[in-house]
Structures are given as C-alpha cells and as structure tokens.
Amino acid sequence: MVSLMQGRLPINQDVLLMQKGMLVRKVRSKSWKKLRYFRLQDDGMTVWHARQAGGKAKPSFSISDVETVREGHESELLRSLAEEFPLEQGFTIVFHGRRSNLDLVANSVEEAQIWMQGLQHLVDFVTSMDQKEQLDQWLSDWFQRGDKNQDGRMSFPEVQRLLHLMNVEMDQEYALQLFQAADISQSGTLEGEEFVEFYKALTKRPEVQEVFENFSADGQKLTLLEFVDFLREEQKEGERASDLALELIDRYEPSDSGKVRHVLSLDGFLSYLCSKDGDVFNPACLPIYQDMTQPLNHYYINSSHNTYLVGDQLCGQSSVEGYIRALKRGCRCVEVDIWDGPSGEPIVYHGHTLTSRIPFKDVVATVAQYAFQTSDYPVILSLENHCTWEQQQVMALHLTEILGEQLLSTTLDGLLPTQLPSPEELRRKILVKGKKLQTLEEDLEEEEEEEVLESQLEGEQEAKPELEAQFESEPQELSPRSKDKKKDKKSKPIMCPSLSALVVYLKAVSFHSFTHSREHYRFYETSSFSETKAKSLIKEAGNAFVQHNAWQLSRVYPSGLRTDSSNYNPQELWNAGCQMVAMNVQTAGLEMDICDGLFRQNGGCGYVLKPDFLRDIQSSFHPERPISPFKAQTLLIQVISGQQLPKEDMTKERSIVDPLVRVEIFGVRPDTTRQETSYVENNGFNPYWGQTLCFRVLVPELALLRFVVNDYNWKTRHDFIGQYTLPWTCMQQGGPVPQTLASGPAPAPFLMLSSCPFPGYRHIHLLSKDGTSLHPASIFVHICIREGLEGDES
C-alpha cells in the first residue's frame, strides 16, 4: 500500500529514523511514566507502539489526527517533572478535537528533535493535501487496518474482514468477483493500485451517474456547454456559470487531455460534487464576510465558561490547556476564577471544590501567546475576582506586564465614547471584564487631572515610574456611587484601584430589571445571567430582553447544578440577542454542535453579526412570539445517499450499521423541529434513502440546521455516527431536481418545485461527536428553498 503515497511522501532523514523506531518514555502523570517503543509505519502516515522493540504493536495515532507538536517546556506536566527529565528531551503531540495530549520524553535531545521535526514535517504535508491525496491516505489507513499480518498485501479473507470493518455487507461470491477483477497480477492478493481499483468498484455512485447522464449527450463526458447548463439549471450559478465551469474543470478534471478539451469526466464531476465547491456550506460564508465595524454588542461572541477546566466542575483538572483549546477553536471570551494563592501569587480554580489549581500568571501568559492565533478580533478576559487587595495588585501587575501592548487599559482615543467600539477597532486587543470602582467618566476625569499635575511637577523632581507608583499606592477612597455598594471588608475585599483601572469598556454590574438598567446603567456596563434567570426573562419579557441586548452586552452562564460540565442549548439565548452565551467547551454533544455551527461562518473569527431586528433598540421582536414582517421560507431536502459511514465501535468487526438520517432545525420555538428518514439495513458504506423532508421556518435568520446520521437501534434510541451543523443563511443552494433518482429502492414522492429558485445537489461532510472530520464520510442531498410557507396564497 506504500505505493499509493510513493513519490509524494516528504521523506527526509528524520522520517527514515522514525520508521526504524525508537524507545521513548510515555508520561501520563507524575507517577505514570513508562517506556514504550514508537515506530512510524512504512506508509508514513500511522504511528504504532509496543511495550518493547519487537513486541506486539498496536496503532497509536494517524498523522491526520495530529494538530501540532510542542516543545517540552510548553507542557504543564513535563514542566512539573523538569528535575527528573530535561525539558529539552520532552515533547507533546497535540491532537485535533478533545483527545488528550500525548507527552513523551526521548532518551536524548537529538532523538526528541528527530520526532518533533519529523512529525511536524508530516503534519504540514497532510495539511496541504489535495482531495485525491486525502482519499489516498484514507485508503492507506484502511489497508493498514485490514492487512492483519502486515505483509503489505491483502488476501481475500483479509478483504472480507476489511469489508465488515468498512460497514459493507456483501454476497461472498460477488465480493470474490470484484477481488479477482482487481487482482491484475493474478497473485491472489491485492497490492497498492489493485486495492484502489477494488475500492473504486465498491464505491460506484449510480445516483451521481444518473445526474451526470441527464446532462451528458454521450454519457461519457460533460462538454463545457453541458456543464454550464448543469451549473445554471441545477446549481443556480446564474451569469457566472460560464467562467465557473472553466475554473471547476481545471480544478477537478483528473485527465490533462480533458482539461485541454474543456470537458469533465464522471470522475471529475464526482470530485466537484464532493469538494468544497459542492459542499452544503456556502464558500462565500467561510472567510470574514460580515461588517465588523459595528459596536461589540451587535455581535454574538463565542464564549467559554470556567475555561480553565478540562473536566467536571467538582474534581476536574484545571489546566492552561483549557485556554489553549478554547482560543484555538475561536472563543473570544474566556473566564478566569481567581483566588488568593500561596507566596502572594493568585491562583485559578473553581472555588470551594476539589478541582486542581494553576497560577494566574500562567493563565495570562497562555492567553498572551494564543489569543490571536485563530482570530485577530478582540479577546475578553471575564474575571471572577475573589482575591484580597494585596493579590489584586499582583493580578494587575501580571496583566499589565505580561500582556503589554495587547492589553486595552484606556479608551481607544482617550475620549469618552458614546457606544462600544467595534471588533475592527479592537483588533488584537485583550479587554478585561470585571468589577470597577467608579465610572469610565470618572476615570477619564482623573486621567486629565493627573496629566495636569504631572506637567506641574515636571522638572521639580525625578518622578517614580508611573507603573510602580500605581501598584504601590494605598487603597483609594471609593467614589460616592461605589460607597453605596461597599460591604463589610471581611465578607467582600475592597477592590484594588490598579486592577479597577484595567476595566474599560466591560464593567460588570448586577442586574435588577430592564427598567433599572435603562435608567441607571451605561452602555459599557454589562450584566451576567444564569441560564435559569435568562430563560425566565425571555418568557416573561422577551421583547424587553431583545431591546436590552441591542444597547448593552449580556453574558449567560450554565447553571451551577451542571457539575458534570454539561451544556444548555445556546439557541434560546441567541434568539433574545444575548451576545456572550458561555459554554463548557470541553464537553462534546448536541449543544456544542449548535455553538460550533453558528461560529463556523465569518472566518471562524468568534464574532457573528446579529440579525438587524436584534440590533434595533426599538425592535418589536419577541423570541417566544415571532410575527411578520419576517421572511418565512420552506425547505425541502431530498436525502439521497450516504458514503463510507464509520462504525461507532470499531471493535465490533462483524456488526454493520443500519443508518438513518435525521434533520433538525433549531431557531425560535415554532421553528424548532426534526424529521428523519427510515433506516437502511446493514449498509454503512453506500446506503440509499431517496426520501424527502419538508420544513417551514418563520425566522430563517435565526435558524440552524443539524444533519445527524444515526445507527438504528430500537433499544437505545439509536447510536450516533456523525453530524454537521450550519446556519440556515450559510446553506449553498442550486436548481430543480428530477422527480426520482432510480438508484436503490423507490424513494418517497419528491415534491416537484419547478418554480423553486434555490435548489441544488450538495454533499454534507460529517463530523465526529468531538467535532473532528470523519472524511470521507458524507451524505448526498438535494436542497430546495422557496420564499413563503407552503400553502400561502401569496
């Protein structure tokens, strides 16, 4: 199978040495440190490990699983063992999704460098792979899994076992025919390209061929004009269809002669449909495409709750890794709970619980390093400050010294603003959200007075450095407004002025009522709500909440009863315009799928512009009772087929999944619904459904679609296989569908909509429960959207 990637694998000296194998120490904790023999397989794409050289090996990870490789000093665990193992010999393999990092210690600095450089070399190669190379790698992985004796060849019994692993139930005689047809060398085994031919025979797509032949005069190719017709009539590409056809042929036609003649073969047509250009997610929504110059409160902001936790809320581990993962997945608001720590150093943990503790300065340093790796737009540090006055001084010092120019410590122009600044104005800035001694107006007045005083004293004596004077000052007198809120010092420490001064645009205030906020609070003051309180307010005064969120920021956090770090559905809060709906991002599931689905758009920058009716302070919108003038739409989805669906449990070799597709809509309450197809028995490889689902949506601007593939199981209410979630407004559409696609069993009646302006054939590429790609697993659908509701006279 090596031949599949031969000539393209970036072989260098590091990779060759990794393929010979090395003994390294695997570290799980301070007490669990064991020697293991790691070896890169000959395919260059998978790493196996054994207890010792020559021992029974088993797969450890695939190169495609790896996000990056870090040096030893970047690992909390390896740093804690620095006296036992030199940090230069350690390194960390970081995986996509929520899989735990793998900490390893080599026997020498040279061996550590071999693995770090070699792995990163291969990761960079995988990241740059085109569609064909990705498929080759996927096939190579399967070949490795099926080649039980690891001799580089696949016998027919091994192929039969592999078919079950790949979710294919096939008549033995037919499987043998395909095997023999692919065995060109007549060796009784399949190698390299022979296995590829066998796979191609397995994956013929008659439903795609039927669409192809509807536009091809000879059934062998699409001429340029025929392909333009398809793009114009089916995919509704309009005037750009002619230019686009040339681009797509050049991009996806595998043969050079086809490119020269401007024709598209069936293989090229299928490559296009399976590509990003044929994806259900509109490519126009992938980069930053929204107006980023509006006030912060006009955006949904990707937010994390108790970011330091990587487990549950009672006994879970606190780690800077929580901040790294949150920031790298696009979170722009992270939470920090700070308490007095030993030796005068503040610590971060979930107070009054058994969660572990990390130094506050380590959290700040991590934020400084990772804040803008994924997005240039501002990061909000939501501080829950439980420290005494003295350790608040230390907090302020760390924030100022570690963050430096990244920290926003005064208004952008030094003047009193009339609204919150925009994400664009705050690029690469870190904002502190927290309690504040006085108003922004009073802060600016004091700054002016200080400038006057400094100019008067200038030349009289050498002034102390401004920062040192600020942090060595005594507790200041509270402003008259703050005095009213001051309580007994023992129960509530006085706030340190130096820390208070770092809160500029995001002053935390208690919520009393919407009327009270309107009459007493300013636009830069923000309130936090528990999920229970927020949901109650939506039911009691949904429109008032919408108007409140049109001029002031709101943060919502999970109930304290969610000790298992479970999540709530953020959609209900977004419907009311709440901007910072904080999630336990360490916990995968439906709720995080919805969150990831919304923030998948706009470059994944962590900011999504709210619909216009949620940005109007006089809006009449009520999330519980939405009425016109919203543009209702009808959606029809023909679920056609599935491809290479994985098993949930790969250890069950003989079991084959019985897949069904469920389409879920999340939005305002009347729009939230779900429908599903029937299940296909014993076929996860190429199931065919051909069934149509119909949805009517009142407020499409707030709707998200979630496509879920489940393994039918009447006992457990189905087992999860994969999902994909996206905003309704980011669906890519196209033109009318033939009444039936003859492949497979008779489909449910398809509602012909010859007047439907937005249909199209699309692939939905599935993600795991963890949010990582299940490539090449997908479902093939036809989507049609029309304005208004079915049955409307208009």
C-alpha positions in Angstrom: 0.0 0.0 0.0 3.1 2.2 0.3 2.8 2.7 -3.5 -0.3 4.8 -3.1 1.7 7.7 -1.5 5.0 6.9 -3.1 6.6 9.9 -4.8 4.5 12.3 -2.7 5.5 11.4 0.8 8.1 14.0 2.1 10.7 11.5 3.1 13.7 13.0 4.9 16.3 11.8 7.4 14.0 12.4 10.4 11.2 10.4 8.8 13.5 7.5 8.0 14.8 7.3 11.6 11.2 7.4 12.9 10.4 4.4 10.6 13.2 2.5 12.3 11.5 3.1 15.6 12.7 4.5 19.0 12.2 3.8 22.7 10.7 6.8 24.4 9.0 7.4 27.8 5.3 7.9 27.7 4.2 10.3 30.6 0.6 10.4 31.9 1.2 11.9 35.3 3.9 12.5 37.9 3.6 8.8 38.9 2.9 7.2 35.5 6.0 7.2 33.3 6.6 4.1 31.2 9.0 3.2 28.3 7.3 2.4 25.0 8.6 1.6 21.6 7.1 4.0 19.0 7.5 3.5 15.3 6.3 5.3 12.2 4.9 2.7 9.8 6.1 2.3 6.2 3.1 4.1 4.9 4.5 7.3 6.6 1.0 8.1 7.9 0.5 6.0 11.0 2.4 5.5 14.3 2.2 2.3 16.2 3.6 1.5 19.6 4.6 -1.6 21.7 6.0 -2.2 25.1 9.4 -3.0 23.6 11.1 -3.3 20.3 9.8 -6.4 18.5 6.9 -6.7 20.9 3.2 -6.9 19.8 2.4 -3.5 18.3 -0.9 -1.7 18.1 -2.0 1.6 16.4 -1.3 4.7 18.4 -2.3 7.5 16.1 -2.6 8.7 12.5 -0.7 11.7 11.3 -4.0 13.2 10.2 -5.1 13.1 13.9 -2.2 15.4 14.9 -2.7 19.2 15.1 0.8 20.2 16.1 3.9 19.2 18.1 5.0 21.3 21.0 8.4 21.5 22.8 8.7 20.1 26.3 8.8 23.4 28.1 5.2 24.2 26.8 3.8 21.2 28.7 2.5 21.7 32.2 3.1 18.0 33.0 6.6 17.9 31.7 7.5 21.2 33.4 6.4 19.6 36.7 8.9 16.8 36.0 11.8 19.1 35.0 14.0 17.9 37.8 13.6 14.3 36.7 13.7 14.8 32.9 15.4 17.6 31.0 12.7 19.6 29.2 14.8 19.6 26.0 14.2 15.9 25.8 10.4 16.2 26.1 7.8 17.0 23.5 4.0 16.9 23.3 1.8 15.7 20.5 -1.4 17.7 20.3 -4.4 16.1 18.6 -7.4 17.6 16.9 -10.6 17.8 18.9 -10.8 16.9 22.6 -8.4 14.0 22.6 -5.8 14.3 25.4 -2.3 15.4 24.5 0.5 12.8 24.4 3.5 13.7 26.4 6.7 11.9 25.5 10.3 12.1 26.8 13.1 10.9 24.5 16.5 9.4 25.6 18.4 12.4 24.2 17.8 15.9 22.8 18.8 14.6 19.4 16.1 11.9 19.4 13.5 14.4 20.7 14.4 16.7 17.8 14.0 13.8 15.3 10.5 13.1 16.4 9.4 16.8 16.7 10.8 17.8 13.3 9.7 14.6 11.6 6.2 14.7 12.9 5.7 18.4 12.2 7.1 17.7 8.7 4.4 15.1 8.1 1.7 17.1 9.7 2.5 20.1 7.3 2.3 17.7 4.4 -1.1 16.3 5.5 -2.5 19.8 6.0 -1.5 20.7 2.4 -3.0 17.5 0.8 -5.4 17.9 -2.0 -8.7 15.9 -2.3 -7.1 12.9 -4.1 -4.2 12.8 -1.6 -6.6 12.8 1.3 -8.5 9.9 -0.3 -5.2 8.0 -0.8 -4.3 8.5 2.8 -7.7 7.3 3.9 -7.3 4.2 1.8 -3.8 3.7 3.1 -5.2 3.8 6.7 -7.8 1.2 5.9 -5.2 -1.0 4.1 -3.1 -0.9 7.3 -6.1 -1.8 9.4 -7.1 -4.7 7.1 -3.7 -6.1 6.5 -3.7 -8.2 9.6 -0.3 -9.8 9.2 1.3 -6.6 7.9 2.9 -8.2 4.9 1.8 -5.3 2.5 -0.7 -7.5 0.6 -4.3 -8.2 1.1 -5.6 -11.7 0.8 -9.3 -12.4 0.2 -10.0 -13.4 3.8 -8.4 -10.2 4.9 -10.6 -8.3 2.4 -13.7 -10.0 3.7 -12.7 -8.9 7.2 -12.0 -5.3 5.9 -15.4 -5.1 4.3 -17.1 -5.7 7.7 -14.8 -3.1 9.2 -15.9 -0.7 6.5 -19.6 -1.3 7.1 -20.1 -3.3 3.9 -22.3 -6.4 3.9 -21.8 -8.2 0.5 -22.5 -11.5 -1.1 -19.3 -13.6 -0.8 -19.5 -14.6 -4.5 -19.9 -11.0 -5.7 -17.1 -9.8 -3.4 -14.8 -12.5 -4.9 -15.7 -11.4 -8.4 -14.6 -7.8 -7.5 -11.5 -9.1 -5.8 -10.4 -11.2 -8.8 -11.2 -8.4 -11.3 -8.9 -6.1 -9.3 -6.1 -8.7 -8.9 -4.5 -7.8 -12.2 -1.2 -9.5 -11.2 -3.2 -12.7 -10.5 -1.2 -13.2 -7.3 -4.2 -14.0 -5.2 -3.6 -10.8 -3.2 -4.2 -7.1 -3.7 -1.4 -4.6 -3.6 -1.3 -0.8 -4.0 -3.2 0.3 -7.1 -5.0 -3.1 -7.2 -6.6 -2.2 -3.9 -7.5 1.2 -5.2 -9.3 -0.4 -8.2 -11.1 -2.7 -5.8 -12.2 0.3 -3.8 -13.4 2.1 -6.9 -15.6 -0.9 -7.8 -17.1 -0.8 -4.3 -17.8 2.9 -4.5 -19.6 3.3 -7.8 -22.2 6.1 -7.4 -25.2 5.2 -9.7 -27.2 8.1 -8.3 -24.4 10.6 -9.3 -24.1 8.8 -12.7 -27.8 9.4 -13.3 -27.5 13.1 -12.7 -24.4 13.2 -14.9 -26.2 11.4 -17.8 -29.1 13.8 -17.6 -26.8 16.5 -18.9 -24.3 14.4 -21.0 -25.2 13.7 -24.6 -22.9 10.7 -24.9 -23.0 9.6 -21.2 -19.1 9.7 -21.1 -18.4 13.3 -20.5 -19.8 16.8 -20.0 -18.8 19.3 -22.6 -18.2 22.8 -21.5 -21.7 23.9 -22.6 -23.3 20.9 -20.9 -21.5 21.6 -17.7 -22.6 25.3 -17.9 -26.2 24.1 -18.3 -25.9 22.0 -15.2 -24.4 24.8 -13.2 -27.0 27.2 -14.4 -30.1 25.0 -14.1 -29.3 22.8 -11.1 -26.8 24.8 -9.0 -28.3 28.2 -9.9 -24.9 29.8 -10.5 -26.5 32.4 -12.9 -24.3 34.6 -15.1 -21.1 33.3 -13.5 -21.8 29.8 -14.7 -19.6 30.0 -17.9 -16.5 31.3 -16.1 -17.1 29.0 -13.2 -17.3 25.9 -15.4 -13.8 26.6 -16.8 -12.4 27.0 -13.3 -14.1 23.8 -12.0 -12.9 21.7 -15.0 -9.4 22.9 -14.5 -9.7 22.2 -10.7 -11.3 18.8 -10.7 -10.9 17.0 -14.1 -8.2 14.4 -13.5 -7.0 14.0 -17.1 -4.8 16.6 -18.7 -6.5 15.9 -22.1 -9.9 16.6 -20.6 -8.6 19.9 -19.2 -7.2 20.9 -22.6 -10.5 20.0 -24.3 -12.6 21.7 -21.6 -14.6 18.6 -20.8 -15.5 16.9 -17.5 -15.5 13.2 -17.0 -17.7 11.3 -14.5 -14.7 11.1 -12.1 -14.2 14.9 -12.4 -17.9 15.5 -11.9 -17.9 13.4 -8.7 -14.7 15.2 -7.5 -16.5 18.5 -7.9 -19.6 17.3 -6.1 -17.5 16.0 -3.2 -15.4 19.2 -3.0 -15.8 22.4 -1.1 -17.4 23.8 -4.2 -20.1 21.1 -3.9 -20.4 21.4 -0.1 -23.6 22.3 1.6 -21.8 25.2 3.3 -21.6 28.2 1.1 -17.9 29.0 0.4 -18.8 32.7 0.4 -19.6 32.4 4.2 -16.2 30.8 5.0 -14.0 34.0 5.0 -14.8 37.1 7.1 -17.7 38.4 5.1 -19.7 40.4 7.6 -19.5 44.1 8.6 -17.0 44.2 11.5 -17.3 47.9 12.2 -20.5 47.8 14.4 -20.4 48.1 18.2 -19.4 45.0 20.1 -23.0 44.5 21.4 -24.2 43.9 17.9 -22.4 40.6 17.6 -22.7 37.1 19.0 -19.4 36.4 20.7 -18.0 32.8 21.0 -17.7 32.4 24.8 -16.3 29.8 27.2 -17.4 29.1 30.8 -14.8 28.1 33.5 -12.3 27.9 30.7 -9.6 26.5 33.0 -11.4 23.2 33.5 -10.8 20.3 31.2 -13.2 18.0 33.1 -16.1 18.3 35.6 -16.9 21.2 37.9 -16.1 19.4 41.2 -13.0 17.3 40.9 -11.8 18.1 37.4 -8.4 19.2 36.3 -7.6 22.9 35.9 -5.1 23.5 33.1 -3.9 26.2 30.8 -4.7 23.7 28.1 -8.3 24.7 28.5 -7.4 28.2 27.4 -5.3 27.0 24.6 -8.1 24.8 23.2 -10.8 27.5 23.7 -8.8 30.2 22.0 -7.7 28.0 19.1 -11.3 26.9 18.4 -12.3 30.6 18.1 -13.5 31.5 21.6 -13.2 35.3 22.2 -14.5 35.4 25.8 -12.7 33.2 28.3 -13.4 33.0 32.1 -10.9 33.2 34.9 -11.8 32.5 38.5 -9.0 34.0 40.7 -8.4 33.3 44.4 -5.6 34.1 46.9 -2.7 31.7 46.4 0.5 30.8 48.3 3.5 33.0 48.4 1.4 36.0 47.4 0.6 34.6 43.9 -3.0 34.4 42.8 -4.3 31.0 41.6 -7.1 29.9 39.3 -9.5 27.2 40.1 -13.2 26.5 40.8 -13.5 27.8 44.3 -14.7 25.6 47.2 -14.3 22.4 45.1 -11.6 19.8 44.7 -10.5 21.0 41.2 -6.8 21.4 40.8 -5.1 24.9 40.8 -2.9 26.8 38.4 -1.0 30.1 38.8 -2.9 33.2 37.5 0.3 34.4 35.8 0.5 31.1 33.7 -3.1 31.7 32.5 -2.2 35.3 31.5 0.9 34.1 29.7 -1.0 31.4 27.8 -3.7 34.0 26.7 -0.9 36.3 25.6 0.6 33.5 23.4 -2.6 32.1 21.9 -5.1 35.0 21.9 -4.7 35.8 18.2 -3.5 32.6 16.6 -7.0 31.8 15.2 -8.6 35.3 15.0 -7.3 38.9 15.1 -10.5 40.1 16.8 -10.6 41.1 20.5 -10.4 38.6 23.4 -12.4 39.3 26.5 -11.0 38.2 29.9 -14.0 37.7 32.1 -12.5 37.9 35.6 -14.3 36.4 38.7 -12.1 38.1 41.3 -12.1 36.6 44.8 -8.7 37.9 45.9 -7.6 40.2 48.7 -6.5 43.7 47.9 -2.8 42.7 48.0 -3.2 39.8 45.5 -5.3 42.0 43.3 -2.3 44.3 43.0 -0.3 41.2 41.8 -3.1 40.4 39.3 -2.9 43.9 37.8 0.8 43.7 37.6 0.8 40.4 35.7 -1.9 41.6 33.3 0.0 44.8 32.6 3.5 43.3 32.3 2.7 40.0 30.5 0.1 41.3 28.1 1.9 44.6 27.4 0.6 46.4 24.3 -2.1 43.7 23.8 -4.0 44.9 26.9 -6.5 47.7 26.4 -6.1 49.9 29.5 -7.8 53.1 28.4 -10.4 54.1 25.8 -9.1 53.9 22.2 -8.7 57.7 21.7 -8.6 58.8 25.3 -12.1 60.4 24.9 -15.4 59.4 26.4 -17.2 57.1 23.9 -20.9 57.2 23.0 -21.1 53.5 22.1 -18.9 50.4 22.4 -16.1 50.1 19.9 -16.2 47.6 17.1 -14.3 44.3 16.7 -12.4 46.0 13.8 -11.3 48.9 16.1 -10.2 46.4 18.8 -8.2 44.1 16.6 -5.5 42.2 18.5 -6.6 43.8 21.8 -7.4 42.0 25.1 -10.2 43.5 27.2 -10.7 43.0 30.9 -14.3 42.4 32.0 -14.9 42.8 35.7 -16.0 45.0 38.6 -14.9 48.6 38.7 -14.6 51.2 41.5 -16.0 54.0 39.5 -17.4 55.1 36.2 -15.5 55.5 33.0 -16.3 59.2 33.1 -14.6 59.5 36.5 -11.6 57.5 35.2 -11.1 59.9 32.3 -11.5 62.9 34.6 -8.8 61.6 36.9 -6.5 60.9 34.0 -6.9 64.5 32.9 -6.2 65.8 36.4 -3.1 63.5 36.7 -1.8 64.9 33.4 -2.1 68.4 34.6 -0.4 67.5 37.9 2.4 65.8 36.2 3.1 68.7 33.9 3.2 71.0 37.0 5.7 68.7 38.8 7.8 68.1 35.8 11.4 69.2 36.3 11.0 69.6 40.1 11.9 66.0 41.0 12.5 62.7 39.3 9.1 61.1 39.4 8.8 57.4 40.2 7.9 55.2 37.2 4.2 55.6 36.7 3.6 51.8 36.9 5.5 51.4 40.2 3.6 54.3 41.8 0.3 52.8 40.6 0.9 49.4 42.2 2.4 50.7 45.5 -0.4 53.1 46.3 -2.7 52.6 49.3 -6.3 51.6 48.9 -8.2 54.6 47.4 -11.4 56.2 48.7 -14.4 54.8 46.8 -16.5 57.1 44.6 -19.8 58.2 46.2 -21.6 55.7 43.9 -19.3 52.9 44.9 -19.6 53.7 48.6 -23.3 52.6 48.5 -22.2 49.2 47.3 -19.4 48.8 49.8 -19.9 46.0 52.3 -18.1 44.6 55.3 -14.4 44.2 54.5 -14.3 40.7 55.8 -17.0 39.4 53.5 -16.0 41.4 50.4 -12.5 42.7 49.9 -12.0 46.3 48.8 -11.1 46.5 45.1 -7.6 47.5 44.2 -7.6 50.7 42.1 -4.8 49.4 39.8 -7.0 46.4 38.8 -10.1 48.5 38.6 -8.4 50.8 36.1 -7.8 48.0 33.7 -11.6 47.5 33.3 -12.6 50.0 30.5 -15.5 49.0 28.2 -16.8 46.0 30.2 -17.7 47.0 33.7 -19.6 44.2 35.4 -22.8 45.3 37.2 -25.7 43.4 38.9 -29.0 43.1 37.1 -32.1 44.2 38.8 -34.6 44.8 36.0 -34.6 46.0 32.4 -36.1 49.3 33.6 -33.4 49.8 36.2 -30.7 49.0 33.6 -32.2 51.6 31.2 -32.4 54.3 33.8 -29.2 53.7 35.8 -26.6 51.9 33.7 -24.4 53.0 30.8 -23.7 51.2 27.5 -20.3 49.9 28.8 -21.8 48.2 31.8 -22.6 44.5 31.4 -24.6 42.0 33.4 -24.3 38.3 33.8 -27.3 35.9 34.0 -27.6 32.3 35.0 -29.2 30.1 32.3 -32.3 29.8 34.5 -32.6 33.5 35.1 -32.1 34.3 31.4 -34.7 31.8 30.2 -37.2 33.1 32.7 -36.7 36.6 31.5 -37.2 35.5 27.9 -40.5 34.0 28.8 -41.6 37.0 31.0 -40.2 39.9 28.9 -38.7 38.6 25.7 -39.0 41.8 23.8 -37.5 43.9 26.7 -34.6 41.5 26.7 -34.1 41.9 23.0 -34.1 45.7 23.4 -31.7 45.5 26.3 -29.2 43.4 24.2 -29.4 46.0 21.4 -27.5 48.5 23.5 -25.8 46.6 26.3 -23.8 43.3 26.5 -25.1 40.3 28.3 -23.3 37.2 29.4 -25.2 33.9 30.2 -23.5 31.1 32.1 -24.5 27.4 32.8 -26.4 26.5 35.9 -24.4 25.6 39.0 -26.2 22.3 39.0 -24.3 21.3 35.9 -21.5 19.8 37.9 -20.7 17.3 35.1 -19.9 20.3 32.8 -22.9 19.6 30.6 -24.3 22.3 28.4 -27.6 24.1 27.7 -28.9 24.9 24.2 -27.5 28.3 23.4 -30.1 28.9 20.7 -32.8 30.1 23.1 -30.4 32.8 24.4 -29.2 33.8 20.9 -32.9 34.3 19.9 -33.1 37.1 22.6 -29.9 38.7 21.3 -27.7 37.6 24.2 -24.1 38.0 23.0 -21.8 36.0 25.3 -23.5 32.7 25.8 -20.8 30.8 27.7 -20.4 27.1 27.1 -18.4 24.3 28.7 -16.4 23.8 25.5 -14.6 20.7 27.0 -17.9 18.8 26.7 -18.9 17.5 23.3 -22.5 17.0 22.3 -25.6 18.5 20.6 -25.2 21.9 22.4 -21.6 22.3 21.3 -22.5 21.2 17.8 -25.0 24.1 17.7 -22.4 26.5 19.0 -19.8 25.4 16.6 -22.3 25.5 13.8 -23.1 29.2 14.3 -19.5 30.2 14.6 -18.3 28.1 11.7 -19.1 31.2 9.5 -17.3 34.5 9.1 -13.8 33.1 9.1 -14.4 31.3 12.4 -13.3 34.6 13.9 -15.5 34.3 17.0 -17.8 37.2 16.1 -21.1 36.8 14.2 -23.3 39.8 13.4 -26.7 39.6 14.9 -29.8 40.0 12.5 -30.9 43.6 12.1 -34.0 43.1 14.2 -31.8 42.1 17.2 -29.7 45.3 16.8 -32.6 47.8 17.0 -33.2 49.3 20.5 -36.8 49.8 19.4 -37.3 46.3 18.0 -40.7 44.7 18.3 -39.3 41.2 18.0 -40.3 38.8 20.7 -38.4 35.4 20.6 -41.4 33.5 22.0 -44.0 35.0 19.7 -42.3 35.9 16.4 -44.6 37.6 13.8 -44.3 39.3 10.4 -42.6 41.0 8.7 -40.0 38.2 8.9 -39.5 36.4 5.6 -40.7 32.9 6.1 -39.3 30.1 4.0 -40.0 26.5 3.1 -37.1 24.0 2.9 -37.3 20.7 1.1 -34.4 18.3 1.5 -34.2 15.1 -0.5 -31.8 12.8 1.4 -30.4 10.7 -1.4 -27.5 8.6 -0.2 -24.6 8.1 2.2 -20.9 7.3 1.7 -18.4 5.5 3.9 -20.2 5.9 7.2 -18.0 4.7 10.1 -18.9 2.4 12.9 -19.3 3.9 16.4 -17.4 0.9 17.9 -14.6 -0.3 15.6 -14.0 -3.3 17.9 -17.3 -4.9 16.7 -15.9 -6.3 13.5 -18.9 -8.4 12.4 -21.6 -5.7 13.1 -22.8 -3.5 10.2 -24.7 -0.2 10.9 -28.3 0.4 9.9 -28.1 4.1 9.1 -30.8 6.7 9.1 -30.6 10.5 8.7 -32.3 13.0 11.0 -32.5 16.7 10.0 -33.0 19.0 13.0 -33.9 22.7 12.9 -33.0 25.0 15.8 -34.4 28.5 16.0 -37.3 30.3 17.5 -39.7 27.9 19.3 -42.2 27.4 16.4 -39.3 26.6 14.0 -37.6 24.1 16.2 -38.4 20.6 14.9 -36.9 17.4 13.5 -37.7 14.8 10.9 -35.9 11.6 9.9 -35.7 9.0 7.1 -36.3 5.3 7.5 -33.2 3.2 8.2 -31.2 1.2 5.6 -30.4 -2.3 6.9 -26.8 -3.5 7.1 -25.2 -0.8 4.9 -23.0 1.9 6.2 -20.8 2.0 3.0 -23.2 3.3 0.4 -26.8 3.4 1.8 -29.6 4.9 -0.4 -32.6 6.6 1.1 -34.2 8.8 -1.6 -36.6 10.4 0.8 -37.8 14.0 1.1 -38.2 16.0 4.3 -40.1 19.3 4.4 -39.7 22.2 6.9 -41.5 25.5 7.2 -39.5 28.2 9.0 -40.8 31.6 10.2 -37.4 33.3 11.1 -34.7 31.8 8.9 -32.2 34.4 10.1 -32.0 32.7 13.4 -32.3 29.1 12.3 -29.5 26.4 12.3 -29.7 23.0 10.6 -28.2 19.9 12.1 -27.8 16.8 9.9 -27.3 13.7 12.0 -26.6 10.2 10.9 -27.5 7.5 13.5 -27.3 3.7 13.6 -30.8 2.5 14.1 -31.2 0.8 17.5 -34.7 0.4 18.9 -33.3 -0.4 22.4 -31.0 2.7 22.8 -32.9 5.2 20.7 -30.2 5.0 18.0 -26.4 5.3 18.2 -24.6 8.4 16.9 -22.5 8.1 13.8 -21.8 11.7 12.7 -23.3 15.2 12.3 -22.9 18.5 10.6 -24.5 21.8 11.8 -24.6 25.1 9.9 -26.6 28.4 9.9 -29.6 28.4 7.5 -28.2 31.6 5.9 -25.0 29.8 5.0 -26.6 26.9 3.0 -25.4 26.7 -0.5 -28.2 26.1 -2.9 -28.9 25.4 -6.6 -32.0 24.1 -9.4 -34.9 21.7 -9.8 -34.4 18.0 -9.2 -35.5 15.1 -11.4 -38.7 13.6 -9.9 -36.9 10.4 -8.8 -33.4 9.1 -8.8 -33.7 5.5 -9.9 -30.9 4.1 -7.8 -31.9 1.9 -4.9 -35.4 1.3 -3.6 -38.3 3.5 -4.6 -38.0 6.9 -2.9 -40.7 8.8 -1.2 -42.6 11.1 -3.6 -40.5 14.1 -4.3 -42.3 17.4 -4.3 -41.6 18.9 -7.7 -41.0 22.6 -7.4 -40.3 23.8 -10.9 -40.6 27.3 -9.6 -38.2 26.7 -6.8 -35.5 29.3 -7.2 -32.8 27.8 -4.9 -32.3 24.0 -5.2 -29.0 22.1 -5.7 -27.1 18.9 -5.2 -24.8 19.1 -2.2 -22.6 16.8 -0.1 -22.6 17.2 3.7 -19.3 16.1 5.1 -19.8 14.6 8.5 -18.0 15.4 11.8 -17.5 13.2 14.8 -19.1 13.8 18.2 -15.8 15.6 19.0 -16.2 17.9 16.0 -13.3 16.4 14.0 -13.6 15.4 10.4 -14.9 11.9 9.5 -13.5 12.2 5.9 -14.7 10.8 3.6 -18.0 10.1 5.3 -20.8 12.2 3.8 -24.4 12.3 2.8 -25.6 13.4 -0.6 -28.7 15.6 -0.7 -30.7 17.9 -2.9 -31.8 21.1 -1.3 -34.6 23.4 -2.3 -35.6 26.6 -0.5 -38.6 28.8 -1.6 -39.9 32.0 -0.1 -43.0 31.9 2.0 -44.8 28.9 3.6 -46.3 26.0 1.6 -50.0 26.8 1.1 -49.6 30.6 1.5 -51.8 32.4 -1.0 -49.0 34.9 -1.5 
